[in-house]
Each structure stands twice: as structure tokens, then as C-alpha cells.
Amino acid sequence: MQRRVRRKAALEEITPILTRIDVPLQALVAPNTAPTDALLHLSKAVREQIRAIPHFSISSEKTIIKRKKSIATAYATETATFVGGAYITDPIANLYILCAQSEFLVVGGNCGGGLTKLGVTYAAGEVQKFACLLVYDGGDSWMELQDCRAQGLTRFTGASASFPHIWAVFQHLIDERGAFLNGDWKFINSVLGLKSPSATHPCPICIVHKNQLNKTARYRNAGDTYSKDFAQEALLHIKPERIFPTPLHLFLGH
């Protein structure tokens, strides 16, 4: 109430002065503004629409781009592209920031919508999240997955500069951070250089026979050749007890 009374009194005092010097009251009112960070998720087209609103001011596109670059540098989310795909240029630094408090790390991938995403699942409080480190236009066959090892395809920087490809990054996480491996049955078999889930010994974890899938069998070991595809080199090496397939795919058998 008192604020409204004071505002009214101020307007009564200043209005005659502004009228005498021919200055509109609106000229003294600060324009509505929005913090730069609150605009980053919007498309450029939407920001242009906001700029068309009278008496409403937002950051310029130049400022928006500068802010995005500063955030990307600070949080190691800078990206680069290759034909048909894109990747985080310093995945090790990125994961150090994202997963510093996570109780576990799980490397893996998923194919859907014509795209294959390779990344890491981690815990953010009580919520599990997936950080995509590389994505490409294609499926998750062994041939397509191993193409990610092509020389010069991913030019990692910073803490990741010594890794020649994404599979080397994943192997580092398995060896040094105790990461697990997750994915559907097809993906895991492809990564481990095994034949398809319809093979005689289809399981990537044990050596159970395809006609005895309701029984148990011992873990696979490094010397086993059960349903190994000798034309497909394993992309990752991990102990079978650290592989966590999606239960749904176990029941569906694909």
C-alpha cells in the first residue's frame, strides 16, 4: 500500500517536468530483460520473436554464442563432427565433471531411430542418466561399431588427447574406473566379437547352449571360442561378471 502511494506521489511530481522537456515517461523505465542463461535452450527463431516484443530486451546472438562457448569450455561439452556423426571432444574431462559423485559407471550404446548412441550411464543422486559421447547415423552391427576406430575420425583433445578412438576411451573406463558394460543382446555380442544371439552359444556372459537357455553354465573366459566370430575382433575386453544385459532382451531373445 505504502509503495503504491509513494509511486503515485513520484509520478505526480515528475510528470509536469517530463511534459515540459518533452520526454515520455517510458524513456525512464528500464526495459524488461531476461538473463542470458535463460535463453540458451531456445532456438534462434524463438529468440528473434522475443526481440520483436516492444520494450523487451534480450541478449544479442553474438552474446548468446559467446556464452554457449564459455559453458562448453567450462564443462567440457565442446563437440566436433565427422561425416554422419558427432562427438564430445574431451570425453574424459566431460565424464570427470558429470560423474564425479556417481557410485558407478556403465559404458554402452543403443540404436534407435536410425542413430546409434555410444556413451556412459551414471548416477546423479537417485536418478540414472545417460551421457552420450558419440552419435552416428547408422546401426549397431559390428562393422558399423568398429568403424568408430577409423584413424582420424575422432580427434580428441585435452585429457582425452591420447585416445585414438571412442573404444579406447571405454576400455580405459573399464580398466581404470571399473566401469560395467550394458546394452541389448545384439550390441553386447557385437562389441565382444561374438556371433549373433541365434548362435549355438549365444550368451555373452556364460557358455550356455542355445537349447538349454533355462539352465546355468560357467562364465566365459578369455580362452573360450564358443560362438566366437573370428572375423570380428572384440572392441572391448571385460570380465563377464561386469556385463549387465537388458532383461527385456533376454526374454525376447534378440
ABEGO torsion letter per residue (X at the ends): XAAAAAAAAAAAAAAAAAAAAGBBAAAABBBBBBBAAAAAABBAAAAAAAAABBGBBBBBAAAAAAAAAAAAAAAGABBBBBBGBBBBABAAAAAAAAAAABABBBBEBBBBGGBBBBBBBBBBEABBBBBBABBBBEBABAAAAAAAABBGABBBBEAAAABABAAAAAAAAAAAAGBBBBEBAAAAAAAAGBBBAABABABAABABBAAAAABBBBBBBAABABGBBAABBBABBBBAAABBBBAAAAAAGX
